[in-house]
Amino acid sequence: MHNNDDFGFLIQIINRQVFRFFSNAGKSIGISSMEVNILNYFFDNKKKQLYQIDLETAFNIRSSTATANVNLMEKKGLLKRIPDPQDMRRKLLVPTKKAFVLEKELNYFKQQLDFKISNNLSSSEQKELKKMLKKIIKNLKE
C-alpha cells in the first residue's frame, strides 16, 4: 500500500493530472497530449534549430518514441523535416503553418495549467517549487 506522502506517489498523481489536462486540451483541437508538448517545445524555442535528438533530450524519451511522434506529426501536417544546410545528413524539424495556427491556443492551455498549479502559491513559493522540481529532475537523471 502506498503512503500518500511518498514523493514518487505524489509526483505520479501530478503527472497523471497534467497528462489528463493536456490530453483534454489537445483533443479539443485535434492533437494528442504529446503533440501539445512537442509543439509547445518548438514555440518556446523558436530561435533554435531543433532536431529529433533535442526532443529525445527534452522529454527524456527513446529515439524510437521520438521517431514515432515525429512521423505522426509529419503525417498530420504539423511538422516537416528539412535537410540541415550545415550537414545534409541531419534533418531539422520545423513546425508547419498548420502548427503555428495552433500556437495561440496552446499558449492559452499552458497559461491555464500554470495558473491551476500556482493558484494558491505565493511568488516566493512558486520560485522555490520550480527550484526544487529542477533539483528532483537532476537527481533522477543521475
N, C-alpha and C positions, 0 to 999 in steps of 0.2 A: 504494500500500500504506500502511496506517495504522501509525503508531508507537504502540505500546501505552501510551506515556506522555503522549500528547496529551490535554489537558483534555477536549476535545469527545468523544473516543473513550471515555474513562473515564466521563464523565457519561452518555453514551449507554448504556453497559453497565449502570450503576447504574439508570438509568431503566427499562430493559427488565426488570431483575430485580425492581424494585419493582412495576412493572406486572404482571408474572407472579405475584408474591406476592398482590397484591390481586385479581387475576383468579381465581386458585385459591380464595382466601378467599371471594370473592363467589359463585363457583359453588357452594360448599358450603352457601350459604344462599339461593341462587336469584336473585342480583343480579349486575350487571356490575361491573367494577373502577371505572368512572366513577361508578356509583351508590354504591359503597362510599365513594369520595372525597367525593361530594356530601353524603351523609348524615353522614359524619364532620365535614364543614364545618358542617353545621347543628347537630350535637351540641356542637361546640366553641364555637358562637356562639349558644347558647340565649337569651341575654339581649338579642340584637339582633333587629330586624325585618329580614328578608332579602328581597331582590328578585332577579330574574334578573340584573340588572346586577352584583350582588355576586358571583354565580357566574362571570360573564364575567371580572371583575377578578381574583378569587381564583385561578382556574385558567388565566388567560390564554387564553381561548377566544373564538371569534367568537359573535356573537349567535345566528346560525343553529344553531350547535352546542349552545349552552345551551338554546335553544328545543326542539331535538330531544330533548335529555336530559330536560328538564322535562316535555315532553309524554309521553314514555315512562314516566317515573316517576309521572306522574299516572294514566296508564292502569293501571299496576301497583298503584295504590293506596298509593304511598309518599309522595307529596306532593300538596298541593292548593293551588290559587290562590284567594286570598280578596281582596276589594276592600280597599284601604287606607282606613281611616276618615278619614285626613287628606287623601287625594287619590284620589277614586273612579276616576280614570283609571289608576292604578297598581295592580298586583296583588302582594300579599305572598305569599311562598312559605312554606308551613307543612308540616312533616312530619306524617304521619298516625299514628294509633295503631299501625298495622301497621309503620311505620318505627321507632317507639320500641321495639317488641318486639325489634328487631334491635340496639338500641344496645349492650347488654352484650357481644354477640358482636363487634360492630365495634370496641369499645374493646379487647377482647382481641386482635383481629387487629393493631390499631395498636401495642399493647404488645409483641406478638411481633416485629413488624417493627423497632420501636425497639431491642429487645434484640438482634436479629440485627445491626443496623447498629452499635450501640455496644458490643457484647460485649467486644471486645479494646481498647477505648479508655478511657483514664483520664478522670476527671471533667473535668480541665482540657482534655484533647484533645477531649472532646465539646463543651465550650463554645466552643473555638476553631474546631472544624469547623462548628458552627452559625453562628458569626460569619462565617466565610469563605463558606459557602454563601449567606448573605444578601447578602454583597457581590457574589458572582457573579450572583445573580438581579438585583440592582440594575444591575450592569454590562451585562447582556444586555438590560435594558429600555431602556437609553439609546441 
